[in-house]
Amino acid sequence: MSQTNVVVARPASGSESSRNLPLAVPPLEARNEVRVGHLLLIGGGFKPPEVLRHFVTLAGGGEKPVVVFPLASDKSRPTGEELKAQLVVAGAKDVRVVHIDERRDALKPEVLEAVRRAGGVFFGGGDQNRISQRLVDTPLLEAIRELMGRGGVVAGTSAGAACQSDMMFVGEGDETVLRASNIVTTRGIGLLPGTIVDSHFVARKRQGRLESLVLENPELLGVGIDEATAAWVKPDGTLEVLGEGWVVLYDAMRARVVRTKDNRLSVSGLVQHALVEGQRFNLPQRAVLP
């Protein structure tokens, strides 16, 4: 795991070390030059019909093609057809399911052309490691970035949401404790930099792993998305909650973190927001909006 760039203060005793965390974070826009379009990230489980209709609207109102990527699933064929059927019901007129079974599939000209023609792409759920391993540093990921750059929408559910940050959960480690160097991560596809995204958040009690990583990486904002809930990230950096559950945000930029010899973490001053449908959050400013 990458280590946080912080100043380490000399501990008061021999049993603990405390870290003085920086008081400012670079604006999100400064770290993300390509995000002009929208992200619509669903926490997994039930996909509210109004969220799927919103995706179709953002992707061109049914007039532009949309591409479904079910590569995270170990049953990608039926998963792809199920997602296609749901998007057709939501109003999409032209849905293409594209299978990336191997990394070399992300190099195919016809796959790149499908994304270039599309108004939006949708990542299905499963294992986000498959997405990272097959897409990071490929022409296909660059084509998806270009789609965002021209105002398109990228959506995902479960693993398709968790893969969107730069640092991504692998799915290994003890989620029941607050402990440093405990949760395994790898590179995500990086369409929402400056964050760590988690899914199934409240339903599967994943607070421990997201909080641990935010305490170790306070420059990153933790975004935990519950099932049947979506985080809609707009071009101006505003996040709006859609759906039935919560989007939980952890901000450790001004927190005081103590790490013991056995790597346990304690914290004071950690900021947590639990937002429901209709509430909005300014990601660059790390502030809840009226």
Secondary structure as a PSIPRED ss2 file (coil, helix, strand):
# PSIPRED VFORMAT (PSIPRED V4.0)

   1 M C   1.000  0.000  0.000
   2 S C   1.000  0.000  0.000
   3 Q C   1.000  0.000  0.000
   4 T C   1.000  0.000  0.000
   5 N C   1.000  0.000  0.000
   6 V C   1.000  0.000  0.000
   7 V E   0.000  0.000  1.000
   8 V E   0.000  0.000  1.000
   9 A E   0.000  0.000  1.000
  10 R C   1.000  0.000  0.000
  11 P C   1.000  0.000  0.000
  12 A C   1.000  0.000  0.000
  13 S C   1.000  0.000  0.000
  14 G C   1.000  0.000  0.000
  15 S C   1.000  0.000  0.000
  16 E E   0.000  0.000  1.000
  17 S E   0.000  0.000  1.000
  18 S E   0.000  0.000  1.000
  19 R E   0.000  0.000  1.000
  20 N E   0.000  0.000  1.000
  21 L C   1.000  0.000  0.000
  22 P C   1.000  0.000  0.000
  23 L C   1.000  0.000  0.000
  24 A C   1.000  0.000  0.000
  25 V C   1.000  0.000  0.000
  26 P C   1.000  0.000  0.000
  27 P C   1.000  0.000  0.000
  28 L H   0.000  1.000  0.000
  29 E H   0.000  1.000  0.000
  30 A H   0.000  1.000  0.000
  31 R H   0.000  1.000  0.000
  32 N C   1.000  0.000  0.000
  33 E C   1.000  0.000  0.000
  34 V C   1.000  0.000  0.000
  35 R C   1.000  0.000  0.000
  36 V C   1.000  0.000  0.000
  37 G C   1.000  0.000  0.000
  38 H E   0.000  0.000  1.000
  39 L E   0.000  0.000  1.000
  40 L E   0.000  0.000  1.000
  41 L E   0.000  0.000  1.000
  42 I E   0.000  0.000  1.000
  43 G C   1.000  0.000  0.000
  44 G C   1.000  0.000  0.000
  45 G C   1.000  0.000  0.000
  46 F C   1.000  0.000  0.000
  47 K C   1.000  0.000  0.000
  48 P C   1.000  0.000  0.000
  49 P H   0.000  1.000  0.000
  50 E H   0.000  1.000  0.000
  51 V H   0.000  1.000  0.000
  52 L H   0.000  1.000  0.000
  53 R H   0.000  1.000  0.000
  54 H H   0.000  1.000  0.000
  55 F H   0.000  1.000  0.000
  56 V H   0.000  1.000  0.000
  57 T H   0.000  1.000  0.000
  58 L H   0.000  1.000  0.000
  59 A C   1.000  0.000  0.000
  60 G C   1.000  0.000  0.000
  61 G C   1.000  0.000  0.000
  62 G C   1.000  0.000  0.000
  63 E C   1.000  0.000  0.000
  64 K C   1.000  0.000  0.000
  65 P C   1.000  0.000  0.000
  66 V E   0.000  0.000  1.000
  67 V E   0.000  0.000  1.000
  68 V E   0.000  0.000  1.000
  69 F E   0.000  0.000  1.000
  70 P C   1.000  0.000  0.000
  71 L C   1.000  0.000  0.000
  72 A C   1.000  0.000  0.000
  73 S C   1.000  0.000  0.000
  74 D C   1.000  0.000  0.000
  75 K C   1.000  0.000  0.000
  76 S H   0.000  1.000  0.000
  77 R H   0.000  1.000  0.000
  78 P H   0.000  1.000  0.000
  79 T H   0.000  1.000  0.000
  80 G H   0.000  1.000  0.000
  81 E H   0.000  1.000  0.000
  82 E H   0.000  1.000  0.000
  83 L H   0.000  1.000  0.000
  84 K H   0.000  1.000  0.000
  85 A H   0.000  1.000  0.000
  86 Q H   0.000  1.000  0.000
  87 L H   0.000  1.000  0.000
  88 V H   0.000  1.000  0.000
  89 V H   0.000  1.000  0.000
  90 A C   1.000  0.000  0.000
  91 G C   1.000  0.000  0.000
  92 A C   1.000  0.000  0.000
  93 K C   1.000  0.000  0.000
  94 D C   1.000  0.000  0.000
  95 V E   0.000  0.000  1.000
  96 R E   0.000  0.000  1.000
  97 V E   0.000  0.000  1.000
  98 V C   1.000  0.000  0.000
  99 H C   1.000  0.000  0.000
 100 I C   1.000  0.000  0.000
 101 D C   1.000  0.000  0.000
 102 E C   1.000  0.000  0.000
 103 R H   0.000  1.000  0.000
 104 R H   0.000  1.000  0.000
 105 D H   0.000  1.000  0.000
 106 A H   0.000  1.000  0.000
 107 L H   0.000  1.000  0.000
 108 K C   1.000  0.000  0.000
 109 P H   0.000  1.000  0.000
 110 E H   0.000  1.000  0.000
 111 V H   0.000  1.000  0.000
 112 L H   0.000  1.000  0.000
 113 E H   0.000  1.000  0.000
 114 A H   0.000  1.000  0.000
 115 V H   0.000  1.000  0.000
 116 R H   0.000  1.000  0.000
 117 R H   0.000  1.000  0.000
 118 A C   1.000  0.000  0.000
 119 G C   1.000  0.000  0.000
 120 G E   0.000  0.000  1.000
 121 V E   0.000  0.000  1.000
 122 F E   0.000  0.000  1.000
 123 F E   0.000  0.000  1.000
 124 G C   1.000  0.000  0.000
 125 G C   1.000  0.000  0.000
 126 G C   1.000  0.000  0.000
 127 D C   1.000  0.000  0.000
 128 Q H   0.000  1.000  0.000
 129 N H   0.000  1.000  0.000
 130 R H   0.000  1.000  0.000
 131 I H   0.000  1.000  0.000
 132 S H   0.000  1.000  0.000
 133 Q H   0.000  1.000  0.000
 134 R H   0.000  1.000  0.000
 135 L H   0.000  1.000  0.000
 136 V C   1.000  0.000  0.000
 137 D C   1.000  0.000  0.000
 138 T C   1.000  0.000  0.000
 139 P H   0.000  1.000  0.000
 140 L H   0.000  1.000  0.000
 141 L H   0.000  1.000  0.000
 142 E H   0.000  1.000  0.000
 143 A H   0.000  1.000  0.000
 144 I H   0.000  1.000  0.000
 145 R H   0.000  1.000  0.000
 146 E H   0.000  1.000  0.000
 147 L H   0.000  1.000  0.000
 148 M H   0.000  1.000  0.000
 149 G H   0.000  1.000  0.000
 150 R C   1.000  0.000  0.000
 151 G C   1.000  0.000  0.000
 152 G C   1.000  0.000  0.000
 153 V E   0.000  0.000  1.000
 154 V E   0.000  0.000  1.000
 155 A E   0.000  0.000  1.000
 156 G E   0.000  0.000  1.000
 157 T E   0.000  0.000  1.000
 158 S C   1.000  0.000  0.000
 159 A H   0.000  1.000  0.000
 160 G H   0.000  1.000  0.000
 161 A H   0.000  1.000  0.000
 162 A H   0.000  1.000  0.000
 163 C C   1.000  0.000  0.000
 164 Q C   1.000  0.000  0.000
 165 S C   1.000  0.000  0.000
 166 D C   1.000  0.000  0.000
 167 M E   0.000  0.000  1.000
 168 M E   0.000  0.000  1.000
 169 F E   0.000  0.000  1.000
 170 V C   1.000  0.000  0.000
 171 G C   1.000  0.000  0.000
 172 E C   1.000  0.000  0.000
 173 G C   1.000  0.000  0.000
 174 D C   1.000  0.000  0.000
 175 E C   1.000  0.000  0.000
 176 T C   1.000  0.000  0.000
 177 V C   1.000  0.000  0.000
 178 L C   1.000  0.000  0.000
 179 R E   0.000  0.000  1.000
 180 A C   1.000  0.000  0.000
 181 S C   1.000  0.000  0.000
 182 N C   1.000  0.000  0.000
 183 I C   1.000  0.000  0.000
 184 V C   1.000  0.000  0.000
 185 T E   0.000  0.000  1.000
 186 T E   0.000  0.000  1.000
 187 R E   0.000  0.000  1.000
 188 G C   1.000  0.000  0.000
 189 I C   1.000  0.000  0.000
 190 G C   1.000  0.000  0.000
 191 L C   1.000  0.000  0.000
 192 L C   1.000  0.000  0.000
 193 P C   1.000  0.000  0.000
 194 G C   1.000  0.000  0.000
 195 T E   0.000  0.000  1.000
 196 I E   0.000  0.000  1.000
 197 V E   0.000  0.000  1.000
 198 D E   0.000  0.000  1.000
 199 S C   1.000  0.000  0.000
 200 H C   1.000  0.000  0.000
 201 F C   1.000  0.000  0.000
 202 V C   1.000  0.000  0.000
 203 A C   1.000  0.000  0.000
 204 R C   1.000  0.000  0.000
 205 K C   1.000  0.000  0.000
 206 R C   1.000  0.000  0.000
 207 Q H   0.000  1.000  0.000
 208 G H   0.000  1.000  0.000
 209 R H   0.000  1.000  0.000
 210 L H   0.000  1.000  0.000
 211 E H   0.000  1.000  0.000
 212 S H   0.000  1.000  0.000
 213 L H   0.000  1.000  0.000
 214 V H   0.000  1.000  0.000
 215 L H   0.000  1.000  0.000
 216 E H   0.000  1.000  0.000
 217 N C   1.000  0.000  0.000
 218 P C   1.000  0.000  0.000
 219 E C   1.000  0.000  0.000
 220 L C   1.000  0.000  0.000
 221 L E   0.000  0.000  1.000
 222 G E   0.000  0.000  1.000
 223 V E   0.000  0.000  1.000
 224 G E   0.000  0.000  1.000
 225 I E   0.000  0.000  1.000
 226 D C   1.000  0.000  0.000
 227 E C   1.000  0.000  0.000
 228 A C   1.000  0.000  0.000
 229 T E   0.000  0.000  1.000
 230 A E   0.000  0.000  1.000
 231 A E   0.000  0.000  1.000
 232 W E   0.000  0.000  1.000
 233 V E   0.000  0.000  1.000
 234 K C   1.000  0.000  0.000
 235 P C   1.000  0.000  0.000
 236 D C   1.000  0.000  0.000
 237 G C   1.000  0.000  0.000
 238 T E   0.000  0.000  1.000
 239 L E   0.000  0.000  1.000
 240 E E   0.000  0.000  1.000
 241 V E   0.000  0.000  1.000
 242 L E   0.000  0.000  1.000
 243 G E   0.000  0.000  1.000
 244 E C   1.000  0.000  0.000
 245 G C   1.000  0.000  0.000
 246 W C   1.000  0.000  0.000
 247 V E   0.000  0.000  1.000
 248 V E   0.000  0.000  1.000
 249 L E   0.000  0.000  1.000
 250 Y E   0.000  0.000  1.000
 251 D E   0.000  0.000  1.000
 252 A C   1.000  0.000  0.000
 253 M C   1.000  0.000  0.000
 254 R C   1.000  0.000  0.000
 255 A C   1.000  0.000  0.000
 256 R E   0.000  0.000  1.000
 257 V E   0.000  0.000  1.000
 258 V E   0.000  0.000  1.000
 259 R E   0.000  0.000  1.000
 260 T E   0.000  0.000  1.000
 261 K C   1.000  0.000  0.000
 262 D C   1.000  0.000  0.000
 263 N C   1.000  0.000  0.000
 264 R E   0.000  0.000  1.000
 265 L E   0.000  0.000  1.000
 266 S E   0.000  0.000  1.000
 267 V E   0.000  0.000  1.000
 268 S E   0.000  0.000  1.000
 269 G C   1.000  0.000  0.000
 270 L C   1.000  0.000  0.000
 271 V E   0.000  0.000  1.000
 272 Q E   0.000  0.000  1.000
 273 H E   0.000  0.000  1.000
 274 A E   0.000  0.000  1.000
 275 L E   0.000  0.000  1.000
 276 V C   1.000  0.000  0.000
 277 E C   1.000  0.000  0.000
 278 G C   1.000  0.000  0.000
 279 Q C   1.000  0.000  0.000
 280 R E   0.000  0.000  1.000
 281 F E   0.000  0.000  1.000
 282 N E   0.000  0.000  1.000
 283 L C   1.000  0.000  0.000
 284 P C   1.000  0.000  0.000
 285 Q C   1.000  0.000  0.000
 286 R C   1.000  0.000  0.000
 287 A E   0.000  0.000  1.000
 288 V E   0.000  0.000  1.000
 289 L C   1.000  0.000  0.000
 290 P C   1.000  0.000  0.000
